[in-house]
Amino acid sequence: MNEQVLSPPPSQPDMTPLPDSSAAAQAAGDSLAAMQAKVASRPLRILLPSYRSHPHTGGQGVYMRHLSKSLVDLGHHVDVISGPPYPELDPRVGLIRLPSLDLYAQPRPLLGFPRAQWGSLSNWIEYLSFASGGFPEPMTFGHRLVDYLRQSRARYDVIHDNQTLCTGLLELRDMGYLVISTIHHPITKDRALAIAAQKNPWYKFLVWRWHLFLNMQQRVARALDDIVVVSQSTYRDLIDEFGLRPQQMEVILEGIETEKFHPLPDVARKPNRLMATASADVALKGLVYLIRAYARLLPEFPDLELVVVGSLRKGPTEQLLQQLGIRERVRFVSGISDADINRLYAEATVAVSPSLYEGFGFPAGEAMAAGVPLVATTGGALPEVVGDAGVLVPPGDAAALADGIATLLRDPERRAQLSTAGRARVLREFQWPRVGVELSEYYYARLDQYADN
């Protein structure tokens, strides 16, 4: 049986003003108050599906946590329905758990699954696809989502999907629900970079096989009428990569959690420390270029440290570190709290976002919110996040990355200026309450249009 925890009635909306005294912040505060008044007279029941939602699984989990909070802050009734690993949510947000086989978390997944679960077709599809090298979670989550809503007969004004893009969404639309999907970026970008990073043809094939779920996502995205995208970069790339039409999409930029990521004046910065948040085994994150840049910088800055928030596994990144003779000089940290990450930012001289592509770029925004001078690439949406409050260099260019970092290491005045400018930009442009307001406006507009039709 599905375990479900439905949300309590919305509490009194939070009227705390945004933490900035500028005219832009005042206008944002006025917009927030106006939307809270509108929601008070017409609160919506909103369901947020997400096939895996823990914030440590990536940006989609972060989005789910803060999106749901921003909507419930306005006074909406919000439930998240998720497969494992489950999200961390505001206590006012309901959680409906849809258990899966969660094979990636099993120590010996190919040995099968318990006989008691054999009666589920979704379980067999999940197991057989996984065993043959596929990634079935989005599709099987969609089957379970449809089954749950048919059995529970739960009613929602809006079903807002978090890039599951499963065929089940089309079934829910045909059942009369307003279905919206957020697309953070087209995963075709990940696939192309991951295939290019493999030298062995067999491994290239395995990467291609794992990404076959993209055929479903492209087909479903083209069939949906209402899609939210998180940057202008994603908007353009979805036209090119997925064949979407401009009229399908609405650009609503994401937010940064400025209460958790903020300057710590009492923590002393290390004199020569670089920090990055990047997965070592995902080519998209560009960590290998940062490692090469770091090696180039050591002759001029022999005491330079590199701290990476992420796990190092056996593979090309570890091999590169060994080849360059710097394995013991690069420190990888994982499984730490947001408060620990914020302290690492406070200790860092420069933060680096070396990604080859980002649909938005939470790590870059969080570094800026923490007041750390930032060097980032121009990959994907990063220029939209960084603006003129950081140093931008071309993606996939270790020499350019090293030059950008060295420029800041040599110039403490420039670092101080970017530290202030980065924090100010995030407070001005990337507040989560603004996301809730813009999405609510979009929901009401789409509901009214459907009612008129």
C-alpha positions in Angstrom: 0.0 0.0 0.0 1.2 3.5 -0.8 2.2 5.4 2.3 0.9 8.9 2.1 1.1 12.0 4.2 -1.3 14.6 3.0 -0.6 18.2 3.7 -2.4 20.1 6.5 -4.4 23.2 5.7 -2.2 26.0 4.7 -1.0 28.1 7.6 -1.1 31.9 7.7 1.1 33.0 4.7 4.5 34.3 5.6 4.5 38.1 5.1 8.2 38.5 5.9 9.7 41.1 3.4 12.4 40.1 1.1 15.9 40.7 2.5 16.9 43.6 0.3 16.0 47.3 0.5 16.2 48.2 -3.1 13.3 49.4 -5.3 13.3 46.1 -7.1 12.9 44.2 -3.8 10.1 46.6 -2.8 8.3 45.8 -6.0 8.8 42.1 -5.5 7.4 42.4 -2.0 4.3 44.2 -3.4 3.9 41.4 -5.9 4.2 38.8 -3.2 1.6 40.5 -1.0 -0.8 40.9 -4.0 -0.5 37.2 -4.8 -1.0 36.1 -1.2 -4.3 38.1 -1.2 -5.4 36.4 -4.5 -4.6 33.0 -3.2 -6.5 33.7 0.0 -9.6 34.0 -2.0 -8.8 31.2 -4.5 -6.3 28.7 -3.1 -5.4 25.9 -5.5 -4.8 22.2 -4.9 -1.5 21.4 -6.5 0.2 18.0 -7.0 3.9 18.0 -7.8 5.1 14.6 -9.2 8.8 13.8 -9.2 10.2 10.4 -9.8 13.1 10.9 -7.4 13.3 14.0 -5.2 15.9 14.0 -2.5 18.0 17.2 -2.8 21.2 15.2 -2.7 20.2 13.5 -6.0 20.7 16.8 -7.9 19.1 20.1 -8.9 15.7 18.6 -9.5 15.4 17.6 -5.8 16.4 21.1 -4.8 13.8 22.5 -7.1 11.1 20.3 -5.6 11.9 21.3 -2.0 11.8 25.0 -2.7 9.1 25.1 -5.3 6.7 23.3 -2.9 7.6 25.7 0.0 7.2 28.8 -2.1 3.7 27.7 -3.2 2.5 26.7 0.3 3.9 30.0 1.6 1.4 31.7 -0.7 -1.5 29.7 0.8 -1.9 26.9 -1.8 -2.6 23.3 -0.7 0.5 21.4 -2.0 1.3 17.7 -2.1 4.4 16.1 -3.5 4.1 12.6 -5.0 7.5 11.0 -5.4 9.4 7.8 -5.8 12.5 7.1 -3.7 14.8 8.6 -2.6 12.1 10.8 -1.1 12.3 14.5 -0.7 13.0 16.8 2.3 9.9 19.0 2.5 8.5 21.9 4.5 6.1 20.3 7.2 3.2 22.1 5.6 3.7 20.2 2.3 2.1 16.8 2.0 4.2 13.8 0.8 2.7 10.8 -1.1 5.3 8.0 -1.4 5.2 5.8 -4.5 7.6 3.0 -3.7 9.6 1.6 -6.6 12.2 -1.2 -6.7 14.8 1.6 -6.3 17.4 -0.7 -7.9 20.2 1.8 -7.9 20.2 1.7 -4.1 20.3 -2.1 -3.9 23.7 -3.7 -3.2 23.0 -6.6 -5.6 20.2 -5.4 -7.9 20.5 -8.0 -10.6 19.7 -10.9 -8.3 16.0 -9.9 -8.6 13.4 -8.6 -6.3 11.1 -10.1 -3.6 8.5 -12.6 -4.7 5.9 -10.6 -2.9 6.4 -7.8 -5.5 6.1 -10.0 -8.6 2.4 -9.2 -9.1 3.2 -5.6 -10.3 3.8 -5.1 -14.0 5.6 -1.8 -13.3 8.0 -3.7 -11.1 8.8 -6.2 -13.9 9.3 -3.4 -16.5 11.6 -1.6 -14.1 13.7 -4.7 -13.3 14.0 -6.0 -16.9 14.8 -2.5 -18.3 17.4 -2.0 -15.6 18.9 -5.4 -16.1 19.3 -4.6 -19.8 21.1 -1.3 -19.2 18.2 1.1 -19.3 16.9 3.8 -17.0 13.2 2.9 -16.5 12.3 5.1 -13.5 10.6 8.0 -15.2 8.3 5.6 -17.2 7.4 3.2 -14.3 6.9 6.2 -12.0 4.3 7.4 -14.5 2.5 4.1 -14.4 2.3 4.2 -10.7 1.2 7.8 -10.7 -1.8 7.1 -12.9 -2.7 4.0 -10.9 -2.6 6.0 -7.7 -4.8 8.8 -8.9 -7.3 6.4 -10.4 -7.6 4.5 -7.2 -7.6 7.4 -4.8 -9.8 9.6 -7.0 -7.9 12.6 -5.6 -8.7 15.9 -7.2 -6.2 18.6 -7.9 -6.5 21.9 -9.8 -3.0 21.5 -11.2 -0.6 18.6 -11.7 2.9 20.2 -12.1 5.5 17.5 -13.1 9.2 17.9 -12.3 10.8 16.7 -15.6 9.4 13.2 -15.4 7.9 13.6 -18.9 6.4 10.2 -18.7 3.5 8.9 -20.9 1.4 8.8 -17.7 1.1 12.6 -17.9 -0.8 12.3 -21.2 -3.2 9.9 -19.5 -3.7 12.3 -16.7 -4.4 15.1 -19.2 -7.0 12.9 -20.9 -8.6 12.3 -17.5 -9.3 16.1 -17.3 -6.3 17.3 -15.2 -4.4 20.5 -16.1 -0.9 19.0 -16.6 2.2 21.2 -16.6 5.8 20.1 -16.7 9.0 21.8 -15.8 12.0 21.0 -18.0 15.3 22.0 -16.5 17.3 21.2 -19.6 17.1 18.7 -22.4 18.9 15.5 -21.3 20.1 15.1 -24.9 22.9 17.4 -23.8 24.0 15.0 -21.1 23.8 12.1 -23.5 25.9 13.7 -26.2 28.6 14.8 -23.7 28.6 11.4 -21.9 29.0 9.5 -25.2 31.8 11.8 -26.3 33.6 11.3 -23.0 33.8 7.5 -23.5 36.7 6.1 -25.6 35.5 2.5 -25.7 32.8 1.8 -28.3 31.1 -0.7 -25.9 30.8 2.0 -23.2 29.5 4.5 -25.8 26.7 2.0 -26.6 25.9 1.5 -22.9 25.5 5.2 -22.5 23.3 5.4 -25.5 21.2 2.5 -24.2 20.8 4.0 -20.7 19.4 7.2 -22.3 16.7 5.5 -24.4 14.1 7.0 -22.0 14.7 10.2 -23.9 12.6 9.0 -26.8 9.6 9.0 -24.4 10.5 12.4 -22.9 10.8 14.0 -26.3 7.5 12.5 -27.5 5.6 13.6 -24.3 7.1 17.1 -24.2 6.0 17.7 -27.8 2.4 16.5 -26.9 2.0 18.7 -23.8 0.6 22.2 -24.1 2.0 23.7 -21.0 5.8 23.6 -20.2 7.7 25.7 -17.8 11.4 26.2 -18.5 14.0 27.6 -16.1 16.1 29.7 -18.4 16.3 31.3 -21.8 19.1 28.8 -22.6 16.8 25.9 -21.9 14.0 27.6 -23.9 16.3 27.8 -27.0 17.7 24.3 -26.6 14.3 22.7 -26.3 13.4 24.2 -29.6 16.6 22.7 -31.1 16.8 19.4 -29.3 13.2 18.4 -28.6 11.4 20.3 -31.5 9.2 22.2 -29.1 7.1 25.2 -30.2 7.7 28.6 -28.5 4.0 28.9 -27.6 4.3 25.7 -25.5 6.8 27.2 -23.1 6.9 29.8 -20.3 10.3 30.9 -18.9 10.3 31.1 -15.1 13.8 31.4 -13.6 14.6 29.3 -10.6 15.6 30.6 -7.1 18.5 30.3 -4.7 18.1 29.5 -1.0 19.6 32.7 0.4 18.8 31.9 4.0 21.0 28.8 3.9 23.7 30.2 1.6 24.9 33.5 2.9 28.2 35.2 4.0 29.7 34.2 7.3 31.7 37.3 8.4 33.2 35.5 11.4 34.7 32.8 9.2 38.2 33.6 7.8 38.8 32.9 4.2 41.7 30.6 3.4 44.4 32.5 1.4 44.5 30.2 -1.6 41.5 27.8 -1.7 39.3 26.9 -4.7 35.9 25.2 -4.2 33.6 23.5 -6.6 30.4 21.5 -6.4 30.6 19.0 -9.1 30.1 15.3 -9.7 33.3 13.5 -10.7 31.6 10.9 -12.9 29.3 13.1 -14.9 31.0 14.6 -18.0 28.5 17.5 -18.1 29.9 19.0 -14.9 33.3 19.6 -16.4 35.3 18.6 -13.4 38.2 17.2 -15.4 38.8 20.7 -16.9 38.9 22.2 -13.4 41.5 19.5 -12.3 43.6 20.3 -15.4 43.3 24.1 -14.6 44.3 23.4 -11.0 47.4 21.6 -12.1 48.3 24.5 -14.4 48.0 26.9 -11.5 50.2 25.1 -9.0 53.6 26.4 -10.3 52.5 30.0 -9.5 50.4 29.1 -6.5 52.1 26.1 -4.9 49.9 26.3 -1.7 46.7 26.3 -3.7 44.0 24.0 -2.4 41.0 22.5 -4.3 38.0 21.3 -2.4 35.3 19.5 -4.4 31.8 18.9 -2.9 31.1 15.5 -4.5 32.2 11.9 -4.5 35.2 10.5 -6.3 34.7 7.1 -7.9 37.0 4.9 -9.9 37.0 6.1 -13.5 38.5 8.8 -15.8 38.6 11.6 -13.1 40.5 9.4 -10.6 42.9 8.3 -13.4 43.5 12.0 -14.4 44.3 12.9 -10.8 46.8 10.0 -10.6 48.3 10.9 -14.0 48.9 14.5 -13.0 50.3 13.4 -9.6 47.8 15.5 -7.6 45.5 12.9 -6.2 46.4 13.7 -2.6 46.1 17.5 -3.1 42.4 17.5 -4.2 39.9 16.9 -1.4 36.5 15.4 -2.1 33.8 15.8 0.5 30.3 14.3 0.4 27.3 13.6 2.6 27.6 17.0 4.4 24.9 19.4 5.4 24.0 22.7 3.7 25.4 24.5 6.7 28.7 22.6 6.2 28.7 23.6 2.5 28.0 27.2 3.4 31.0 27.2 5.8 33.2 25.8 3.0 32.1 28.6 0.8 33.0 31.1 3.5 36.5 29.6 3.7 37.0 29.6 -0.1 39.0 32.2 -1.9 37.3 31.5 -5.2 34.4 29.3 -6.2 34.4 27.6 -9.6 31.6 26.3 -11.7 33.3 24.4 -14.5 30.2 22.8 -16.1 30.1 22.2 -19.8 26.3 22.9 -19.7 23.7 23.9 -17.1 20.0 24.3 -17.5 20.2 26.8 -14.6 23.1 26.3 -12.2 22.4 26.0 -8.5 26.0 25.7 -7.4 27.0 28.9 -9.1 24.0 30.8 -7.6 24.7 29.3 -4.1 28.3 30.4 -4.3 27.2 33.9 -5.2 24.6 33.9 -2.4 27.4 33.0 0.0 29.4 35.9 -1.1 32.2 34.0 -2.8 33.9 35.5 -5.9 33.0 33.1 -8.8 34.6 31.9 -12.0 32.1 30.1 -14.2 31.9 28.9 -17.8 29.4 30.2 -20.4 27.9 26.7 -20.7 24.1 26.7 -21.0 22.3 29.1 -18.6 25.3 30.0 -16.4 25.7 33.5 -18.0 22.0 34.2 -17.1 22.7 33.3 -13.5 26.1 35.0 -13.2 25.6 38.1 -15.3 28.3 40.7 -14.6 28.8 39.5 -11.0 31.5 36.9 -11.9 34.3 35.9 -14.3 33.0 33.9 -17.3 35.2 31.7 -19.5 34.5 29.3 -22.3 33.4 25.7 -21.3 35.8 22.8 -21.8 38.9 25.0 -21.9 41.3 24.3 -19.0 43.7 27.1 -20.0 40.9 29.7 -20.0 39.6 28.4 -16.7 43.1 28.6 -15.1 43.5 32.2 -16.5 40.2 33.3 -15.0 41.0 31.8 -11.6 44.5 33.3 -11.6 43.1 36.7 -12.4 41.1 36.6 -9.2 43.8 35.1 -7.1 46.1 38.0 -8.0 43.5 40.7 -7.3 41.9 40.9 -3.8 40.1 44.1 -4.7 38.3 42.4 -7.6 37.4 39.4 -5.4 35.9 41.8 -2.8 33.9 43.6 -5.5 32.5 40.3 -7.0 31.7 39.0 -3.5 29.4 41.9 -2.9 28.0 42.0 -6.5 27.2 38.3 -6.5 25.2 38.3 -3.3 23.3 41.4 -4.4 22.5 39.9 -7.8 21.0 36.8 -6.2 18.9 38.8 -3.7 17.6 40.9 -6.6 17.0 38.3 -9.2 16.7 34.8 -7.7 14.4 34.8 -4.7 12.1 31.7 -4.4 9.1 33.8 -3.4 9.3 35.4 -6.8 9.2 31.9 -8.4 6.0 31.0 -6.4 4.3 34.3 -7.5 5.1 33.8 -11.2 4.1 30.1 -11.2 0.8 31.0 -9.4 0.1 33.6 -12.1 0.8 31.0 -14.7 -1.5 28.4 -13.0 -4.4 30.9 -12.8 -4.0 32.0 -16.4 -3.9 28.4 -17.7 -6.9 27.4 -15.5 -9.0 30.3 -16.7 -8.1 29.6 -20.4 -9.2 25.9 -20.0 -12.4 27.1 -18.3 -13.2 29.4 -21.2 -12.6 26.5 -23.7 
